[in-house]
Amino acid sequence: MARWHSCNVLQVGADSRHLWQFDAQSFALSREEVVRTGEPLPAMMVGKSWSSLWRNKLNVAWLPPENVFIRVAHFPPSSPEETRAMVELQLEKLSPIPVTQAVWTMHLLPHSGAGPGGGKAEASPMQTVVVTVAARSAVEEFLGGLEGQGYMADRLEVPVLDQLHSTTVKGDGVWIYPRPGASNTAFVAWWYGGLLQNLDLLASPAGPGRAAALKDQLMQMAWAGELEGWLTSPPSWHLVADPVTAKEWEPALREGLEQSIAVLAPLSDTELAALTARRGAEADSADNLLPAEFAAGYHQKYVDRLWMTGLGATLVLYVIGCVIYFIAVGFLSYQTTGVEKQVDAISQSYTNALQIKARFAVLKDRQDLKYAALDCWEAIAEAMPEGLTLDALNFSDGRKITLSGTAPANEVTGVIDFSGKLRKATAQGLPLFSSSGGDALQTHVNGGAGMLNWSFGLELKRGEMP
């Protein structure tokens, strides 16, 4: 049961279809739908999608009773595999139609627990097997109709098996089950010695001879039981039917058999569907009337549908991604075009602004140099001692000053002091020259003239600024 999350049971009628959905853990009814013929079944209820991978769904359909033949056989107790092999060997004898044209399944039916007269049944050396046979053509036609309605059945079942299970059998007797949706036919179960000995079909013709026809058929079944040796006493008669159906069957049965008929309430369709769901969920997947090739085909269709759905979803996501990408590219292109237009609009103004800025920088530099030259003249005039002569002053590159001149040969110390004092000169409280830049002091004595030639270079502090 753990492998199923939910179980659907579908009953197909002439004018409508009845669908039940049960929880596969407790088999409590979770949803019920009645759908008119021609209308689609609820896709969310019966369809299988990606969610079915972890919430597995079992779809069961009730095969119409007119397409089913049920036989009862007894075999020695053995394993289900061995019992199935024994049934298969006897199938030609049990099946009313050629084996090659039929589908079949078997169901092990427990003993009733009651012996003759209602006493305790003795342990039987045989096991009761209910063999269900259906024409392959009828099954395929029925499955084709279900496929057209979007219902992929995992199992085909007959509700009479669950009705047999639910019936309390006390003693030997006959239980008559009018078939749902077919008021003129019924299943007849013969219980003797605590075993189901025979399960046959009873036809009830309309008209004044109905009672006699029912009697003839039931007596023929009884004679067959006497010949086989299991009918050892007159049976008691039971009619398992709802009040409406009982009114149609009880008078004819009582008149034909000339005996009292015990009327028992049957299970409702919903209760039968719950029993079918439980039995289907617990049974082996191969023990039903659904042909193996249909089960394999439905599984392959489900897998293919998952693949196609996955590919379709991937394609849709890809298309959505492409659409988003092209929208984003278009939007960014639109923004880029706007920015380019703005750049074009201000490019001329920007170029003019750069030119004006460059001109301003040149003019400011000239202004600064002009004042710097005056500051240099002032610093030289203040620092130069008497006796020194300034012969040349070169102002190059806007930042370098080279001084050269003459002095008496004995004024070397004065020249050195003049160079050091000039390097420390200030203007407006700031150093005027760089302490590390410029050329070192050079002196040369002209012996013939008795004079000292000197020269050195200075680097403007302002010249270091950009």
Secondary structure, 3 states (H helix, E strand, C coil): CCCCCEEEEEEECCCEEEEEEEECCCCCEEEEEEEECCCCCCHHHHCCCHHHHCCCEEEEEECCHHHEEEEEEEECCCCHHHHHHHHHHCHHHHCCCCHHHEEEEEEEECCCCECHHHCECCCCCCEEEEEEEEEHHHHHHHHHHHHHCCCCCCEEECCHHHHHHHCCCCCCEEEEEECCCCCCEEEEEEEECCEEEEEEEEECCCCCCHHHHHHHHHHHHHHHHHHHCCCCCCCEEEEECCHHHHHHHHHHHHHHHCCCCEEECCCCHHHHHHHHHHHHHHCCCCCCCCCHHHHHHHHHHHHHHHHHHHHHHHHHHHHHHHHHHHHHHHHHHHHHHHHHHHHHHHHHHHHHHHHHHHHHHHHHHHHHHHHHHHHHHHHHHHHCCCCCEEEEEEEECCCEEEEEEEEECCCHHHHHHHHHHHHCCEECCEECECCCCCCCCEEEEECCCCEEEEEEEEEECHHHCC
